[in-house]
Amino acid sequence: SQATTPVAMTVAFDDSIWLVGMLSKAVSFGGTTLAKSDGAYYLVHLAADGSHLLSTTVTSSQVVWLRGMTSDAQGNVYVGGELLNADYTLGTPFVRKVSSSGVTVFERSMTSAGRGGVFDMALAPTGDIAITGYVQGTVDFGVAKLTSKTGSAGTAIENGFVAILGAADGTPSMARAFGGTVEDLGYSIDATRAGAVRVGGYLTGPGDVGGTAVNASTSDSPFVAELNPTTGVANWVRILGGDGVVFDTTTDAAGRTFAVGRFEGPGTGPARTYQSSTFVAVVQPDASF
């Protein structure tokens, strides 16, 4: 309760460490103690040996849910999540770019008539920012309006999305939703050296990822897909067998994506106790496991 544990972290190109978390109570990472501030969050920069470099408070007029973080070769750091109104009925994906000295370069948020949030982000070789997460209802990315599908109850459900934002000011150049009529989510995103986008998360039931039809489990299936960063069209989509989710991915210089997540379902025996197991999967550039 009221923990100040970082929500996300990233290791910069110089091996220094950036941390981000909510200021639900005062916090210090070896430098100035940052005071508790409702709705605000902290950015902390530590050297490779853990010594303190920078601590700063970021305030917002909206409720902030933090999710993802990454950094670039110039020392800038990027934070993403969801900005919500006071009663949590409307929310929109956002990305904030901050310089190595703690100065905000830009904050880009979308126009929303529903809900949406960034769960992860990655830098493309071009310097652009690839983001993934969810939309529920309609979220306008400027380059495209993404509207999630309607579920069996007649209400908008959560679909995943992938978008590309420009490095200079965060202007979107591509945005595309994926999924079906149950529930879907993008948890993790990477960019290959060739510039393709790899996204992981879960899909539920029949749906569509980048124009490719998929038929996932009705209880969520973990997946990894490769998309064209200009069009959002899928080069391939791989669903891992069973029910579950991909929580995180990383892609190496050879184009192999390492995905970690969880398989889940009812156990065996009279009690049918719910069980889950962790998995690691390696997806090759040609989509083979």
Secondary structure, DSSP 8 states (H G I E B T S, - for coil): ------SEEEE-TTS-EEEEEE-SS-B-SSSS-B---TT-EEEEEE-TTS-EEEEEEE--SSEEEEEEEEE-TTS-EEEEEEEE-TTSS-EEEEEEEE-TTS-EEEEEE-EESSEEEEEEEEE-TTS-EEEEEEEESEEE-SS-EEE--B-TTSSB-EEEEEEEE-TTT--EEEEEEEEESS--EEEEEEE-TTS-EEEEEEE-SEEEETTEEEE--TT-EEEEEEE-TTT--EEEEEE-SSSEEEEEEEE-TTS-EEEEEEEEEE-SSTT--EEEEEEEEEE-TTS--
